[in-house]
Amino acid sequence: MKVAIHNSARELRGSERQTLLLAAGLMGRGHDVAVSCDPRAPLWQALLREGVRTTAVRPRGDLDVWNFARFVLWLRRERPDVLLLATWKRIPVAVLAARLAGVPRVVVRLGIPRRIGKSRALSLAFRRGVHALVVNSPDVRDRWVAATPGVPRGGVHLVLNAVEPVTPGPRRLHAELHVPGGTRLVVSAGGLEERKGFDVLLDAFARMGERRAWLVIAGDGPDASGLRERADRLGLGERVRFLGHRRDMPEVLASADVFVLASRKDSLANVMLEAMSLGVPVVATDTGGVPLALGGDPPAGWVVPVREPEALADVLGQLLDSAPADVAARTEEARRRIREWFSVERMVKDVEAVLRPESP
């Protein structure tokens, strides 16, 4: 099978990491894969390191006729069996390009719930040009089906995210930050933006009182300065550290006593899965794929309501005060789920089945 993939993102975040794993995995299964992406984006270099063919030819602005025409010509030269659109942007123009180029199948992969809304271009694209949609959590699937029944016509397919086995790194963060002895580290990571809920996490941490714990936040984004100001207003001082973007997340996660995902809206955060794979206790809000990943019997972590700092503070306090044996059962279940539910091989095979032209 010949597969063309388009990803328009400029950052290497969850969706882009899945694109990378999928492209390399499909190549490993004998498929011819080419990825259209921004050569200035980290994804470009990551794909090259994996030996994946790339092109800078891609649809840009909806009124950018020149690049649209170049993308059509590229698709005609490639003659893929399927075009996978791995980001939300440019879906209408990319679908139209695929149609003009004679691409027989178009599949879209979405990581968070989306609404077509009143956009005629999006509605037409999904009704007439998108053959199937891949989502990564039951929550995203159910929201999509409820909001847009019958779109796309080939159905909505649930394929869980994958995570590569993470090698535990040394616990360097304590020395780097000069953390006092006996202090526990509560770690969180992600884009510093409203939907990720770092403001809620700061409020929860402030409610925990003077426990011997520091909060460490890795990531960058538009809300960075506002979150620092919020931490100052809450009087958290040096007990909260903002690390900015980090390339050594395995080492950061390995230093954590607890990992927290406080998102208002999310799907299935890769960094949460990585923390689970390392045996770090995980607390996350009840959104997207979190209940699937952490809930159930036996549980694999701690799930708390969205936007409730009191509840988050209570669970974090209880967890930091718990005996190691009480925590070990959940972290071991988390590791089992990573091995059995979130493997790269399983994800690639499941997406491959949706991409095939003979799929429903």
FILOGU-717224 format. One record per residue: x, y, z of N, C-alpha, C in turn; residue in one letter. Coordinates in steps of 0.05 Angstrom, whole numbers, padded with zeros to 5 digits, always signed. Example, Ala and Ser with C-alpha at 12.3 -4.5 7.8 and 13.67 -1.06 7.14 Angstrom:
! FILOGU-717224
+00264-00114+00156+00246-00090+00156+00264-00066+00156A+00257-00045+00142+00273-00021+00143+00258+00001+00157S
***
This chain:
! FILOGU-717224
+00017-00024+00000+00000+00000+00000+00018+00025+00000M+00010+00045-00016+00024+00070-00017+00009+00091+00000K+00022+00103+00020+00008+00120+00039+00021+00148+00038V+00004+00168+00034+00013+00196+00037+00000+00207+00063A+00017+00221+00078+00008+00232+00104+00013+00262+00103I-00006+00277+00113-00002+00306+00116-00005+00314+00145H+00015+00329+00156+00013+00340+00183+00024+00368+00182N+00007+00388+00189+00014+00416+00185+00025+00429+00210S+00029+00414+00232+00036+00426+00258+00065+00435+00257A+00071+00456+00273+00097+00467+00276+00112+00458+00300R+00098+00443+00318+00110+00433+00343+00110+00402+00342E+00127+00391+00359+00127+00362+00362+00112+00354+00387L+00086+00352+00384+00069+00345+00407+00057+00318+00403R+00035+00312+00417+00024+00285+00417+00017+00275+00389G+00002+00291+00374-00007+00282+00347+00017+00277+00329S+00037+00294+00331+00060+00291+00314+00077+00267+00321E+00078+00261+00347+00092+00237+00356+00078+00212+00346R+00051+00212+00346+00037+00189+00335+00041+00187+00305Q+00042+00210+00291+00048+00210+00262+00075+00197+00257T+00095+00204+00273+00122+00193+00270+00122+00163+00274L+00109+00154+00296+00108+00125+00302+00093+00110+00279L+00072+00122+00270+00056+00109+00249+00071+00107+00223L+00083+00129+00214+00098+00129+00189+00120+00108+00190A+00136+00108+00211+00158+00089+00213+00147+00061+00215A+00125+00057+00230+00113+00031+00233+00102+00020+00208G+00089+00036+00192+00078+00027+00166+00101+00020+00147L+00122+00035+00147+00146+00028+00131+00157+00001+00139M+00158-00004+00166+00167-00029+00176+00150-00052+00168G+00125-00047+00161+00107-00068+00152+00106-00070+00122R+00125-00056+00108+00128-00059+00079+00113-00039+00062G+00101-00019+00074+00086+00001+00058+00104+00024+00050H+00097+00037+00027+00112+00060+00017+00099+00085+00029D+00114+00100+00045+00102+00122+00060+00117+00148+00053V+00102+00170+00049+00113+00196+00045+00097+00216+00061A+00111+00234+00075+00098+00253+00093+00102+00282+00083V+00079+00296+00081+00079+00324+00074+00078+00340+00100S+00099+00356+00105+00100+00372+00130+00118+00396+00126C+00119+00413+00147+00135+00437+00147+00164+00430+00152D+00182+00437+00134+00211+00430+00139+00223+00444+00163P+00210+00465+00173+00220+00479+00197+00210+00466+00223R+00191+00447+00220+00180+00434+00244+00198+00412+00254A+00198+00407+00280+00214+00384+00290+00207+00357+00278P+00181+00355+00270+00173+00329+00258+00189+00322+00234L+00197+00342+00218+00212+00337+00193+00238+00322+00199W+00254+00333+00218+00279+00320+00225+00275+00293+00238Q+00254+00290+00254+00249+00265+00266+00242+00244+00245A+00227+00251+00225+00220+00233+00203+00245+00225+00187L+00262+00244+00182+00287+00238+00167+00304+00218+00183L+00305+00221+00209+00321+00203+00225+00310+00174+00224R+00284+00172+00219+00272+00145+00216+00273+00135+00188E+00284+00151+00169+00285+00142+00141+00259+00146+00126G+00241+00162+00136+00215+00167+00123+00218+00189+00102V+00208+00184+00078+00208+00204+00057+00191+00228+00065R+00201+00252+00060+00186+00276+00066+00185+00295+00043T+00165+00313+00043+00164+00334+00024+00154+00359+00037T+00164+00382+00028+00155+00408+00039+00130+00418+00024A+00123+00403+00003+00098+00411-00013+00074+00405+00004V+00058+00425+00010+00035+00421+00028+00015+00443+00024R-00010+00438+00029-00030+00459+00028-00026+00479+00051P-00029+00504+00046-00025+00524+00066-00051+00539+00071R-00051+00565+00067-00076+00580+00071-00097+00571+00052G-00122+00573+00060-00144+00564+00044-00146+00579+00017D-00135+00602+00015-00135+00618-00010-00108+00617-00024L-00090+00600-00015-00063+00598-00027-00065+00579-00051D-00072+00589-00074-00076+00573-00098-00051+00560-00107V-00028+00574-00105-00003+00563-00115+00005+00538-00101W+00005+00538-00074+00013+00515-00059-00009+00493-00061N-00033+00501-00064-00054+00481-00068-00049+00465-00094F-00042+00480-00115-00037+00467-00141-00012+00449-00139A+00008+00458-00125+00032+00441-00121+00025+00415-00106R+00008+00417-00086+00000+00394-00071-00015+00374-00088F-00033+00384-00105-00048+00367-00124-00028+00352-00142V-00009+00367-00153+00011+00355-00171+00028+00334-00156L+00035+00340-00131+00051+00320-00116+00035+00295-00112W+00009+00297-00105-00007+00273-00101-00010+00258-00127L-00012+00272-00150-00014+00258-00175+00011+00243-00182R+00034+00254-00175+00060+00240-00180+00062+00216-00161R+00055+00220-00135+00057+00198-00116+00037+00176-00121E+00013+00183-00130-00009+00164-00134-00013+00145-00110R-00018+00157-00086-00021+00141-00062-00048+00126-00063P-00050+00104-00049-00075+00090-00046-00093+00105-00025D-00080+00120-00007-00095+00133+00014-00079+00158+00023V-00094+00179+00030-00083+00203+00042-00093+00204+00071L-00074+00205+00090-00081+00208+00118-00076+00237+00126L-00097+00250+00136-00094+00278+00146-00091+00276+00176L-00068+00283+00186-00062+00278+00215-00064+00303+00232A-00074+00325+00220-00081+00349+00236-00106+00361+00225T-00119+00378+00242-00145+00389+00236-00143+00411+00214W-00122+00426+00214-00119+00448+00195-00118+00438+00167K-00128+00453+00149-00127+00448+00120-00143+00424+00110R-00161+00414+00126-00176+00390+00118-00192+00396+00092I-00207+00418+00090-00222+00422+00065-00205+00424+00040P-00183+00439+00041-00167+00442+00017-00152+00416+00011V-00143+00401+00032-00129+00376+00027-00148+00355+00016A-00173+00355+00025-00193+00336+00014-00198+00342-00015V-00201+00368-00021-00206+00376-00049-00182+00368-00067L-00158+00373-00056-00134+00365-00072-00133+00335-00077A-00140+00319-00057-00141+00290-00061-00161+00282-00082A-00184+00296-00082-00204+00290-00102-00195+00296-00130R-00182+00320-00133-00172+00328-00160-00150+00310-00169L-00134+00300-00150-00111+00283-00157-00119+00253-00161A-00144+00247-00156-00154+00220-00159-00146+00200-00137G-00140+00211-00113-00133+00193-00091-00159+00178-00082V-00158+00152-00082-00183+00136-00078-00194+00137-00049P-00177+00143-00029-00186+00142-00002-00173+00164+00015R-00189+00177+00032-00179+00198+00050-00188+00191+00078V-00169+00190+00097-00175+00185+00125-00165+00208+00142V-00180+00216+00162-00172+00237+00180-00168+00225+00208V-00147+00234+00221-00142+00226+00249-00144+00251+00267R-00161+00250+00287-00165+00272+00306-00159+00263+00334L-00145+00280+00350-00138+00273+00377-00156+00285+00398G-00171+00306+00391-00189+00318+00411-00216+00322+00397I-00238+00324+00413-00264+00328+00400-00265+00354+00384P-00277+00352+00361-00280+00376+00343-00309+00378+00334R-00316+00402+00327-00343+00407+00316-00340+00419+00288R-00355+00408+00269-00356+00419+00243-00370+00446+00244I-00390+00448+00261-00404+00474+00265-00418+00482+00240G-00416+00508+00234-00430+00519+00211-00412+00522+00186K-00388+00510+00187-00370+00512+00165-00379+00494+00142S-00388+00507+00121-00397+00492+00097-00374+00476+00085R-00351+00488+00085-00328+00474+00073-00321+00449+00088A-00320+00450+00115-00315+00426+00130-00336+00405+00127L-00361+00414+00128-00384+00396+00125-00382+00381+00098S-00377+00395+00077-00375+00382+00051-00351+00363+00050L-00329+00372+00062-00305+00355+00061-00311+00328+00075A-00323+00329+00099-00328+00304+00113-00350+00288+00100F-00370+00300+00089-00392+00285+00077-00384+00273+00050R-00368+00287+00035-00363+00278+00007-00335+00268+00002R-00316+00276+00020-00289+00269+00013-00273+00253+00034G-00283+00251+00058-00270+00236+00079-00283+00209+00082V-00267+00188+00079-00279+00161+00079-00280+00149+00107H-00263+00158+00125-00263+00147+00152-00248+00167+00171A-00255+00165+00197-00243+00181+00217-00231+00163+00238L-00206+00168+00246-00193+00154+00268-00191+00172+00292V-00200+00162+00315-00198+00177+00340-00184+00160+00361V-00174+00172+00383-00157+00157+00401-00170+00153+00429N-00195+00159+00432-00208+00153+00458-00238+00150+00454S-00251+00134+00471-00280+00131+00469-00295+00157+00472P-00284+00175+00489-00297+00201+00493-00297+00217+00467D-00275+00218+00453-00274+00233+00427-00293+00220+00407V-00293+00194+00406-00312+00180+00388-00341+00186+00394R-00348+00184+00420-00376+00188+00427-00385+00217+00422D-00367+00236+00428-00374+00264+00423-00377+00270+00393R-00359+00258+00378-00361+00263+00349-00387+00251+00338W-00393+00227+00345-00417+00214+00334-00442+00229+00343V-00443+00239+00368-00466+00254+00377-00469+00280+00363A-00447+00294+00357-00448+00321+00345-00452+00320+00315A-00442+00299+00302-00443+00298+00273-00450+00270+00263T-00474+00260+00269-00481+00233+00261-00479+00229+00231P-00467+00206+00223-00465+00199+00195-00441+00211+00181G-00424+00226+00195-00401+00239+00183-00376+00229+00198V-00357+00218+00184-00357+00212+00156-00372+00186+00150P-00376+00182+00124-00394+00159+00117-00382+00132+00123R-00355+00130+00125-00342+00105+00131-00340+00099+00161G-00350+00117+00177-00350+00112+00206-00327+00123+00221G-00329+00121+00247-00309+00131+00266-00296+00107+00279V-00270+00105+00277-00255+00082+00286-00238+00089+00310H-00240+00074+00331-00225+00079+00355-00198+00064+00354L-00176+00079+00354-00149+00067+00355-00134+00082+00377V-00127+00067+00398-00113+00080+00421-00085+00089+00413L-00076+00110+00425-00049+00120+00421-00029+00098+00428N-00005+00102+00418+00017+00083+00424+00039+00099+00438A+00054+00084+00454+00078+00096+00467+00101+00076+00465V+00124+00086+00457+00147+00069+00456+00157+00064+00485E+00168+00041+00490+00179+00036+00517+00199+00058+00525P+00195+00069+00548+00212+00091+00557+00233+00080+00576V+00258+00085+00570+00280+00076+00587+00283+00095+00611T+00280+00084+00635+00283+00102+00658+00310+00116+00659P+00308+00142+00661+00333+00158+00663+00341+00162+00692G+00364+00174+00696+00372+00180+00724+00355+00202+00736P+00352+00201+00762+00336+00222+00776+00353+00247+00779R+00357+00262+00757+00375+00285+00757+00362+00310+00767R+00335+00311+00767+00321+00336+00771+00326+00347+00800L+00329+00329+00819+00333+00338+00846+00359+00355+00849H+00380+00345+00836+00405+00359+00837+00404+00385+00821A+00392+00383+00797+00390+00406+00780+00376+00429+00793E+00354+00423+00807+00338+00444+00819+00345+00450+00848L+00365+00435+00859+00373+00438+00887+00349+00433+00906H+00336+00411+00901+00312+00404+00917+00321+00395+00944V+00310+00406+00966+00318+00398+00993+00313+00368+00997P+00329+00355+01013+00326+00327+01019+00299+00321+01031G+00288+00298+01023+00262+00290+01033+00238+00303+01020G+00243+00320+01000+00221+00334+00986+00211+00317+00963T+00185+00314+00961+00173+00299+00939+00168+00317+00915R+00170+00306+00891+00167+00321+00866+00140+00313+00853L+00123+00333+00849+00098+00329+00834+00104+00342+00806V+00103+00326+00785+00111+00334+00759+00087+00335+00740V+00086+00356+00723+00066+00357+00702+00080+00368+00677S+00068+00363+00654+00081+00372+00629+00060+00375+00607A+00066+00392+00588+00048+00397+00566+00049+00426+00557G+00034+00432+00536+00032+00459+00526+00019+00477+00547G+00032+00500+00553+00021+00519+00573-00001+00535+00561L-00025+00523+00560-00048+00535+00548-00073+00528+00565E-00094+00543+00561-00118+00541+00578-00129+00513+00581E-00131+00498+00559-00144+00472+00560-00128+00452+00576R-00102+00457+00581-00086+00438+00595-00089+00440+00626K-00102+00461+00635-00110+00463+00663-00088+00467+00683G-00066+00480+00675-00044+00484+00694-00052+00504+00716F-00071+00522+00710-00081+00541+00730-00095+00525+00752D-00110+00505+00745-00124+00488+00764-00104+00473+00781V-00083+00463+00768-00062+00449+00783-00048+00467+00803L-00042+00492+00796-00030+00511+00814-00048+00516+00838L-00074+00520+00833-00093+00524+00854-00094+00500+00873D-00094+00476+00861-00095+00452+00878-00069+00450+00895A-00046+00455+00883-00021+00453+00898-00021+00473+00921F-00032+00497+00917-00032+00517+00938-00050+00508+00961A-00070+00492+00955-00088+00482+00976-00076+00459+00993R-00054+00448+00984-00043+00425+00997-00027+00432+01022M-00023+00458+01027-00009+00466+01051+00021+00462+01049G+00034+00460+01071+00063+00460+01072+00075+00432+01072E+00063+00413+01057+00076+00387+01054+00103+00391+01041R+00121+00372+01046+00148+00374+01034+00146+00364+01006R+00136+00382+00988+00133+00375+00960+00137+00400+00943A+00149+00396+00920+00152+00416+00900+00136+00408+00875W+00126+00428+00861+00112+00424+00836+00130+00433+00813L+00134+00415+00794+00152+00420+00771+00135+00418+00746V+00136+00439+00729+00120+00440+00705+00139+00443+00681I+00138+00423+00663+00154+00424+00638+00136+00431+00615A+00146+00449+00598+00131+00457+00574+00131+00487+00571G+00121+00496+00548+00120+00524+00542+00094+00529+00527D+00087+00554+00524+00062+00561+00510+00053+00589+00517G+00030+00597+00506+00020+00625+00508+00014+00633+00536P+00008+00614+00554+00000+00622+00582+00024+00621+00601D+00048+00619+00592+00071+00615+00609+00074+00638+00629A+00073+00663+00620+00077+00686+00638+00054+00688+00658S+00030+00683+00648+00006+00685+00666+00007+00664+00688G+00017+00640+00682+00019+00619+00702+00040+00625+00722L+00062+00637+00714+00083+00645+00733+00072+00666+00752R+00057+00685+00741+00045+00706+00758+00025+00694+00777E+00010+00674+00768-00010+00661+00785+00004+00647+00809R+00026+00633+00803+00042+00620+00824+00052+00639+00844A+00060+00663+00835+00070+00684+00854+00047+00694+00871D+00023+00698+00859+00000+00708+00874-00009+00688+00895R-00005+00662+00889-00013+00641+00908+00008+00637+00930L+00030+00651+00928+00051+00649+00948+00066+00624+00948G+00069+00612+00924+00082+00585+00923+00112+00588+00921L+00122+00611+00914+00151+00616+00914+00167+00595+00899G+00189+00586+00912+00207+00567+00899+00196+00538+00898E+00173+00534+00911+00161+00507+00911+00148+00500+00884R+00147+00520+00865+00138+00514+00838+00161+00522+00819V+00168+00503+00802+00189+00509+00783+00179+00504+00754R+00183+00524+00737+00175+00522+00709+00201+00515+00693F+00201+00492+00680+00225+00483+00666+00227+00492+00637L+00205+00502+00625+00204+00507+00597+00205+00481+00581G+00210+00483+00555+00211+00460+00538+00235+00442+00545H+00230+00416+00548+00252+00398+00555+00254+00376+00534R+00279+00369+00527+00283+00347+00509+00290+00321+00523R+00291+00322+00550+00299+00299+00566+00275+00290+00584D+00251+00288+00572+00228+00282+00588+00230+00255+00603M+00243+00234+00592+00246+00210+00608+00260+00215+00634P+00280+00232+00634+00295+00238+00659+00277+00255+00678E+00262+00274+00666+00243+00290+00682+00223+00272+00695V+00211+00255+00679+00190+00237+00690+00201+00217+00711L+00226+00208+00706+00238+00189+00724+00243+00201+00752A+00244+00228+00753+00249+00242+00778+00223+00247+00793S+00200+00241+00781+00174+00247+00793+00166+00227+00814A+00155+00237+00836+00141+00219+00855+00112+00216+00847D+00101+00236+00833+00074+00235+00823+00074+00251+00797V+00059+00241+00777+00054+00256+00752+00025+00265+00752F+00020+00290+00744-00007+00300+00743-00014+00311+00716V-00038+00304+00706-00050+00315+00682-00076+00328+00690L-00077+00355+00690-00101+00369+00700-00118+00381+00678A-00117+00370+00655-00130+00381+00631-00160+00386+00635S-00170+00408+00623-00198+00413+00620-00210+00396+00598R-00194+00394+00576-00202+00378+00553-00177+00366+00540K-00178+00340+00536-00154+00326+00525-00164+00301+00513D-00146+00286+00501-00153+00260+00490-00138+00238+00505S-00114+00233+00497-00098+00212+00510-00069+00221+00509L-00061+00237+00529-00035+00250+00528-00012+00230+00528A+00006+00234+00509+00029+00216+00507+00046+00217+00533N+00049+00241+00544+00067+00243+00567+00055+00228+00591V+00028+00226+00593+00016+00210+00614+00022+00181+00610M+00021+00171+00585+00027+00144+00579+00056+00138+00585L+00074+00157+00579+00102+00153+00585+00107+00151+00615E+00093+00167+00630+00096+00165+00660+00086+00138+00670A+00063+00129+00658+00053+00102+00666+00074+00080+00660M+00087+00083+00636+00106+00062+00629+00130+00061+00647S+00136+00084+00660+00159+00085+00679+00151+00077+00707L+00126+00071+00712+00118+00064+00738+00114+00087+00757G+00110+00111+00746+00105+00135+00762+00075+00136+00768V+00067+00140+00793+00038+00143+00799+00027+00167+00784P+00003+00163+00772-00009+00183+00755-00036+00191+00766V-00040+00218+00768-00066+00229+00775-00075+00246+00751V-00099+00242+00741-00108+00256+00717-00138+00262+00719A-00146+00283+00704-00174+00291+00704-00191+00274+00685T-00216+00273+00691-00235+00255+00678-00242+00267+00650D-00224+00265+00631-00229+00275+00605-00216+00257+00584T-00227+00257+00560-00216+00241+00538-00213+00212+00545G-00188+00201+00540-00183+00173+00545-00173+00167+00573G-00173+00187+00591-00163+00182+00618-00178+00160+00633V-00205+00160+00633-00219+00138+00647-00211+00110+00637P-00207+00108+00610-00200+00083+00599-00172+00075+00608L-00153+00094+00607-00125+00088+00613-00121+00082+00643A-00134+00097+00660-00129+00096+00689-00150+00083+00706L-00175+00083+00696-00197+00073+00712-00201+00043+00710G-00224+00034+00718-00230+00005+00718-00223-00009+00744G-00225-00035+00743-00219-00052+00766-00201-00075+00758D-00176-00075+00766-00164-00056+00784-00156-00030+00770P-00155-00008+00785-00147+00017+00772-00118+00019+00767P-00110+00036+00748-00082+00040+00741-00072+00067+00749A-00088+00082+00764-00081+00109+00772-00104+00121+00787G-00104+00148+00788-00124+00162+00803-00138+00182+00785W-00164+00181+00782-00179+00198+00764-00195+00218+00781V-00194+00244+00775-00207+00265+00790-00225+00281+00771V-00245+00295+00781-00262+00311+00764-00247+00334+00751P-00256+00343+00728-00245+00366+00714-00252+00392+00729V-00233+00411+00730-00237+00438+00740-00244+00438+00770R-00234+00418+00785-00240+00418+00814-00214+00417+00830E-00202+00440+00836-00176+00440+00850-00178+00427+00877P-00201+00429+00891-00204+00417+00917-00200+00386+00916E-00214+00374+00896-00212+00345+00893-00184+00337+00885A-00172+00352+00867-00145+00346+00859-00125+00348+00882L-00128+00369+00899-00111+00372+00922-00114+00349+00942A-00139+00340+00946-00144+00318+00965-00131+00292+00955D-00134+00286+00930-00122+00261+00919-00091+00263+00920V-00080+00286+00913-00051+00289+00913-00040+00286+00942L-00054+00298+00961-00046+00296+00989-00047+00267+00999G-00069+00253+00992-00071+00225+01001-00049+00208+00988Q-00044+00214+00962-00024+00198+00948+00004+00202+00960L+00011+00227+00965+00038+00233+00977+00041+00221+01005L+00018+00217+01019+00019+00206+01045+00016+00176+01046D+00011+00163+01023+00005+00135+01022+00030+00118+01026S+00026+00094+01036+00048+00075+01038+00055+00065+01010A+00081+00059+01005+00089+00050+00978+00073+00026+00968P+00066+00008+00985+00052-00016+00977+00024-00010+00965A+00012+00011+00976-00015+00019+00966-00013+00031+00938D+00009+00042+00932+00013+00055+00905+00023+00034+00885V+00039+00015+00893+00052-00004+00875+00032-00020+00858A+00009-00027+00870-00010-00043+00855-00021-00028+00831A-00025-00002+00834-00036+00014+00812-00014+00019+00791R+00010+00024+00799+00031+00029+00779+00038+00004+00764T+00036-00019+00776+00041-00044+00762+00019-00050+00742E-00006-00044+00749-00028-00046+00730-00024-00027+00707E-00014-00003+00712-00009+00017+00691+00012+00006+00671A+00033-00006+00682+00053-00017+00664+00042-00040+00647R+00025-00056+00659+00013-00078+00643-00004-00067+00620R-00019-00046+00626-00036-00034+00605-00019-00022+00583R+00003-00009+00590+00021+00002+00569+00031-00020+00551I+00039-00043+00562+00049-00065+00546+00028-00077+00528R+00003-00080+00539-00017-00095+00525-00036-00077+00509E-00042-00053+00518-00062-00036+00504-00050-00014+00487W-00026-00005+00493-00015+00019+00481+00011+00014+00466F+00014-00010+00455+00039-00016+00440+00038-00003+00413S+00062+00002+00402+00064+00014+00375+00055-00006+00354V+00062-00031+00358+00054-00052+00338+00023-00053+00336E+00009-00052+00359-00020-00054+00358-00032-00029+00345R-00021-00005+00351-00032+00019+00339-00028+00019+00309M-00004+00012+00300+00001+00012+00271-00017-00008+00256V-00021-00031+00267-00038-00051+00254-00067-00041+00253K-00076-00028+00274-00104-00019+00275-00109+00004+00255D-00089+00022+00253-00092+00044+00234-00089+00033+00205V-00071+00015+00201-00067+00003+00175-00094-00009+00165E-00109-00022+00182-00134-00034+00174-00154-00013+00164A-00154+00011+00176-00172+00033+00168-00162+00045+00142V-00136+00047+00138-00125+00060+00114-00129+00044+00089L-00131+00018+00091-00133+00001+00067-00158+00009+00050R-00154+00011+00023-00176+00019+00006-00201+00002+00008P-00197-00024+00015-00220-00041+00017-00235-00039+00043E-00225-00022+00062-00238-00018+00088-00266-00007+00084S-00285-00012+00102-00312-00001+00099-00312+00030+00100P
***
